[in-house]
Amino acid sequence: MLIRKVLLPSIALLLSGCVSSKDTADLTRYIDEVKARPEGSIEPLPPVRTFDPFIYGATAMRSPFDEPVIVTTIEGTRDPDVKPDPLRVKDFLESFNLDSLAMVGTLEQNGALWALVKDPTGGIHRVTVNNYIGKNHGKITAATTTQLNLVEIVGDGLGGWVQRPRTIKLSEKE
């Protein structure tokens, strides 16, 4: 009973508020005013800039972060006796570039000094005088506690061979 006396009249009152009046003249006038305004213009998009692709062509060159290699030649470069021995069995370290090898220490055993050389794969190898390392037939001529001296045999570009001295110093990185 309370529902009929209180709730029904309040619902009727709320619904009557939802019914809109027919007086919408101010709303119609505002819409007409907005439509009468001049249309705005949108600026056109800027043209798309095309970029020329850059192809890096120095991948085969020496890294700018590596230490420069000083190349000198031994006197008498056109010696006909200077040439690599094609019948000699190659040592394991001759399969790596000389720049990728690092001297990491020395070891003295039975009065002989051995240099410890690290290859790019992380392996440590013992070398001494008369061992070969590097791809250019590099023969170790002297070994000290701080460096390895070797002589490489490289082509001179004219069909002959040239001896080139090289040095591998003890690495201080590790």
C-alpha positions in Angstrom: 0.0 0.0 0.0 2.9 2.3 0.8 4.2 1.5 -2.6 1.0 2.8 -4.3 0.8 6.0 -2.3 4.5 7.1 -2.4 6.4 5.2 -5.0 4.0 5.5 -7.9 3.5 9.3 -7.7 7.3 9.8 -7.5 7.9 7.7 -10.6 5.2 9.6 -12.4 6.9 12.9 -11.4 10.3 11.7 -12.6 8.9 10.5 -16.0 7.1 13.8 -16.5 10.5 15.6 -16.2 11.9 13.5 -19.0 9.2 14.8 -21.4 10.8 17.8 -23.1 9.1 21.0 -23.7 8.6 22.2 -27.3 10.4 25.5 -26.6 13.8 24.8 -28.3 14.1 28.1 -30.1 17.4 29.0 -28.4 18.9 25.7 -29.3 17.8 26.0 -32.9 19.2 29.6 -33.1 22.6 28.4 -31.8 22.8 25.6 -34.3 22.0 28.0 -37.1 24.6 30.4 -35.9 27.3 27.7 -35.8 26.3 26.6 -39.3 26.6 30.2 -40.6 30.2 30.6 -39.5 32.8 30.4 -42.3 34.4 27.0 -42.6 38.0 26.7 -41.5 40.7 25.3 -43.6 43.1 22.6 -42.7 46.7 23.1 -43.7 47.9 20.4 -46.1 50.4 17.8 -44.8 54.0 18.6 -45.5 55.5 16.6 -48.3 57.2 13.3 -47.2 60.9 13.5 -47.4 62.6 10.5 -48.9 66.0 9.5 -47.5 68.7 7.9 -49.6 69.8 4.6 -48.0 73.4 4.5 -46.8 75.3 1.3 -47.5 78.3 0.8 -45.2 81.1 -0.5 -47.3 84.0 -0.6 -44.8 83.2 -4.0 -43.3 86.4 -5.6 -44.7 88.6 -2.8 -43.4 90.5 -2.7 -40.1 88.5 -1.6 -37.2 89.2 2.0 -36.1 89.4 0.8 -32.5 92.3 -1.7 -33.2 95.9 -0.5 -32.6 97.5 0.5 -36.0 99.9 -2.0 -37.4 103.3 -0.7 -38.3 104.6 -2.5 -41.4 108.3 -2.4 -42.2 110.3 -4.6 -44.5 113.7 -6.2 -43.9 116.5 -5.1 -46.2 116.9 -7.1 -49.4 113.2 -7.6 -50.1 113.7 -9.3 -53.5 115.6 -12.2 -52.1 114.7 -15.2 -54.3 115.3 -17.5 -51.3 112.4 -15.9 -49.3 109.3 -18.0 -49.9 107.0 -20.1 -47.8 107.6 -23.9 -47.6 104.5 -25.5 -49.2 105.4 -29.0 -47.8 105.6 -27.9 -44.2 102.8 -29.1 -41.9 100.9 -26.1 -40.6 100.6 -25.4 -36.9 97.2 -24.9 -35.3 97.7 -21.2 -34.7 98.3 -20.6 -38.4 94.6 -20.9 -39.0 94.0 -17.5 -37.2 94.8 -13.9 -38.2 97.7 -12.5 -36.3 95.6 -9.6 -35.1 93.2 -12.0 -33.4 95.9 -13.7 -31.3 97.0 -12.2 -28.0 100.0 -13.0 -25.8 98.6 -13.6 -22.3 101.6 -14.8 -20.3 104.8 -16.9 -20.3 105.9 -20.1 -18.8 109.4 -21.4 -18.1 109.7 -25.2 -18.2 113.0 -27.1 -18.2 115.0 -23.9 -18.9 112.9 -23.1 -22.0 110.7 -20.0 -22.2 107.2 -20.6 -23.6 104.8 -17.9 -24.5 101.1 -18.4 -23.8 99.0 -17.3 -26.7 95.2 -17.0 -26.6 93.2 -17.7 -29.8 89.8 -16.1 -30.7 87.9 -19.1 -29.4 89.4 -18.7 -26.0 92.0 -21.5 -26.1 95.5 -21.0 -24.6 98.4 -22.4 -26.5 102.2 -22.7 -25.7 104.6 -21.4 -28.4 108.3 -20.8 -28.5 111.0 -19.9 -30.9 110.6 -21.5 -34.4 106.9 -22.1 -34.0 104.6 -20.7 -36.6 101.5 -18.5 -36.0 99.3 -16.4 -38.1 98.0 -16.9 -41.7 101.1 -15.3 -43.3 103.6 -18.0 -42.4 104.7 -16.1 -39.3 107.8 -17.8 -37.7 108.7 -16.8 -34.1 112.3 -15.6 -34.0 112.5 -14.5 -30.4 110.4 -14.8 -27.2 110.7 -12.7 -24.1 108.5 -12.3 -21.0 106.9 -9.2 -22.6 106.7 -9.9 -26.3 107.0 -12.3 -29.2 109.0 -11.3 -32.3 108.3 -13.0 -35.5 108.8 -12.7 -39.2 106.0 -13.2 -41.7 106.4 -14.1 -45.3 103.9 -12.2 -47.5 103.5 -11.6 -51.2 105.0 -8.4 -52.5 102.4 -8.0 -55.2 104.8 -8.6 -58.0 104.9 -12.4 -57.8 107.7 -12.6 -55.2 107.8 -12.8 -51.4 108.8 -10.4 -48.7 109.8 -10.9 -45.0 107.8 -8.6 -42.7 108.8 -8.4 -39.0 105.9 -8.3 -36.5 105.6 -8.1 -32.7 102.9 -9.5 -30.3 103.2 -7.7 -27.0 101.9 -9.1 -23.7 98.2 -8.2 -23.3 97.2 -6.2 -20.2 93.5 -6.6 -20.7 92.9 -9.5 -18.3 
